[in-house]
Amino acid sequence: MAKSRVLVVGGTGYIGKRIVKASLAEGHRTFILRRPEIGLDIDKLQILMEFKRQGAELIEGSFSDHRSLVEAVKQVDVVICTMSGVHFRSHNILLQLKLVDAIKEAGNIKRFLPSEFGADPAQMENALEPGRVTFDEKMTVRKAIEEANIPHTYVSANCFGGYFVGNLSQMETLVPPKHKVSIYGDGNVKVVFMDEDDIATYAIKSIDDPRTLNKTLYLRPPENILSQMELVEKWEKLTGKTLEKTSISAEDFLARLQGADFATQVGLGHFYHIFYEGCLTNFEIGENGEEASELYPEVQYTRMHEYLQRYL
Ligand SMILES: NC(=O)c1ccc[n+]([C@@H]2O[C@H](COP(=O)([O-])OP(=O)(O)OC[C@H]3O[C@@H](n4cnc5c(N)ncnc54)[C@H](OP(=O)(O)O)[C@@H]3O)[C@@H](O)[C@H]2O)c1
């Protein structure tokens, strides 16, 4: 079977870059949307030019120009959208509704992967305000996809290593603490930590796989299901130093919502669900889901002691 042609929308972004790389590595003809709006953003243009050098094809198209999106979509079999969705950075999840309209009109797409790549929003019905906006918007996009009968796969990628591992899951920093570490509750709630390149590899493997059609692909490789305490212990073993640990009760953690700015409140809510409630692991994968490391045992996924070595 010929490999699908892939269009990445958001290809210069944090996870988008990895998706482009994985798509090229798996031998897919890979297209990237080049938006005229990037204007004088030299970094984005350089990323696009480098991908072009590696074999990707650039297609011009804009979210302000429906026809251009339809024409872009018509050139491929699979669309992967990695639209921004982190509040302290950039968040435009609902813009994807325009892409859904274009895919619906084009009518040729065999698989669409919308910008998900986090906690499964379908499990987050009772999420706290205001952080629930992320899950609500992702569910709105899902609804539009399903109403338009667009074949899809939702990738639930759990915690990106760059945001949750290097910093031992401390908020407001991306590097490991030197002396003291805050522990959420008893630190024993199970979380799933992922290397970003592995997320992209699993996502690309799913696009031509009938087993993931109209399903959620959960990334839960067994050795990466760890508690915060286990993560901290891995770092302590690597450095040979013991960190001073302070446990934060759920009550004290939630009290931080008061007076915090919007983006921080969103982040606090997400951390609460992950580290106190265990929202990434407190449910079984049902019949509408598949687990990535079971489907693709050939992927040698990165273990978190390896990921942490980058921070030594
Ligand atoms: N699980 C986790 O730990 C975790 C962490 C971070 C993010 N995520 C999720 O991963 C997904 C992608 O996030 P990210 O951090 O990779 O995103 P990002 O790097 O902030 O942005 C991705 C892309 O979104 C596009 N974009 C932004 N604003 C746009 C606009 N106004 N019009 C058109 N395109 C626009 C840009 O595409 P161009 O390349 O075309 O400029 C940008 O490169 C989101 O769903 C997010 O929630 C999960």
PDBQT file of the ligand as one rigid body, heavy atoms in Angstrom, charges set to zero:
ROOT
HETATM    1  N1  LIG A 401       0.653  17.351  26.687  1.00  0.00    +0.000 N 
HETATM    2  C1  LIG A 401       1.453  18.366  26.864  1.00  0.00    +0.000 C 
HETATM    3  O1  LIG A 401       2.298  18.377  27.781  1.00  0.00    +0.000 OA
HETATM    4  C2  LIG A 401       1.367  19.513  25.923  1.00  0.00    +0.000 A 
HETATM    5  C3  LIG A 401       2.281  20.552  26.013  1.00  0.00    +0.000 A 
HETATM    6  C4  LIG A 401       2.223  21.566  25.065  1.00  0.00    +0.000 A 
HETATM    7  C5  LIG A 401       1.248  21.547  24.073  1.00  0.00    +0.000 A 
HETATM    8  N2  LIG A 401       0.354  20.537  24.028  1.00  0.00    +0.000 N 
HETATM    9  C6  LIG A 401      -0.679  20.511  22.970  1.00  0.00    +0.000 C 
HETATM   10  O2  LIG A 401      -0.006  20.349  21.728  1.00  0.00    +0.000 OA
HETATM   11  C7  LIG A 401      -0.691  21.086  20.706  1.00  0.00    +0.000 C 
HETATM   12  C8  LIG A 401       0.293  21.991  19.974  1.00  0.00    +0.000 C 
HETATM   13  O3  LIG A 401       0.882  22.900  20.894  1.00  0.00    +0.000 OA
HETATM   14  P1  LIG A 401       2.304  23.550  20.626  1.00  0.00    +0.000 P 
HETATM   15  O4  LIG A 401       2.796  24.037  21.937  1.00  0.00    +0.000 OA
HETATM   16  O5  LIG A 401       3.140  22.601  19.819  1.00  0.00    +0.000 OA
HETATM   17  O6  LIG A 401       1.894  24.785  19.746  1.00  0.00    +0.000 OA
HETATM   18  P2  LIG A 401       2.773  26.082  19.351  1.00  0.00    +0.000 P 
HETATM   19  O7  LIG A 401       4.177  25.669  19.112  1.00  0.00    +0.000 OA
HETATM   20  O8  LIG A 401       2.545  27.145  20.353  1.00  0.00    +0.000 OA
HETATM   21  O9  LIG A 401       2.066  26.539  17.993  1.00  0.00    +0.000 OA
HETATM   22  C9  LIG A 401       1.854  25.604  16.955  1.00  0.00    +0.000 C 
HETATM   23  C10 LIG A 401       1.462  26.305  15.688  1.00  0.00    +0.000 C 
HETATM   24  O10 LIG A 401       0.183  26.882  15.778  1.00  0.00    +0.000 OA
HETATM   25  C11 LIG A 401       0.060  27.733  14.652  1.00  0.00    +0.000 C 
HETATM   26  N3  LIG A 401      -0.658  28.966  14.998  1.00  0.00    +0.000 N 
HETATM   27  C12 LIG A 401      -0.600  29.677  16.131  1.00  0.00    +0.000 A 
HETATM   28  N4  LIG A 401      -1.389  30.761  16.037  1.00  0.00    +0.000 NA
HETATM   29  C13 LIG A 401      -1.953  30.719  14.806  1.00  0.00    +0.000 A 
HETATM   30  C14 LIG A 401      -2.868  31.550  14.110  1.00  0.00    +0.000 A 
HETATM   31  N5  LIG A 401      -3.359  32.670  14.669  1.00  0.00    +0.000 N 
HETATM   32  N6  LIG A 401      -3.213  31.206  12.854  1.00  0.00    +0.000 NA
HETATM   33  C15 LIG A 401      -2.725  30.083  12.295  1.00  0.00    +0.000 A 
HETATM   34  N7  LIG A 401      -1.849  29.258  12.887  1.00  0.00    +0.000 NA
HETATM   35  C16 LIG A 401      -1.475  29.582  14.133  1.00  0.00    +0.000 A 
HETATM   36  C17 LIG A 401       1.463  28.095  14.167  1.00  0.00    +0.000 C 
HETATM   37  O11 LIG A 401       1.617  27.442  12.911  1.00  0.00    +0.000 OA
HETATM   38  P3  LIG A 401       2.715  27.844  11.791  1.00  0.00    +0.000 P 
HETATM   39  O12 LIG A 401       3.797  26.830  11.976  1.00  0.00    +0.000 OA
HETATM   40  O13 LIG A 401       1.985  27.740  10.524  1.00  0.00    +0.000 OA
HETATM   41  O14 LIG A 401       3.172  29.236  12.096  1.00  0.00    +0.000 OA
HETATM   42  C18 LIG A 401       2.334  27.463  15.253  1.00  0.00    +0.000 C 
HETATM   43  O15 LIG A 401       3.578  27.020  14.788  1.00  0.00    +0.000 OA
HETATM   44  C19 LIG A 401      -1.836  21.811  21.401  1.00  0.00    +0.000 C 
HETATM   45  O16 LIG A 401      -3.022  21.095  21.210  1.00  0.00    +0.000 OA
HETATM   46  C20 LIG A 401      -1.439  21.813  22.862  1.00  0.00    +0.000 C 
HETATM   47  O17 LIG A 401      -2.550  21.838  23.732  1.00  0.00    +0.000 OA
HETATM   48  C21 LIG A 401       0.396  19.519  24.922  1.00  0.00    +0.000 A 
ENDROOT
TORSDOF 0
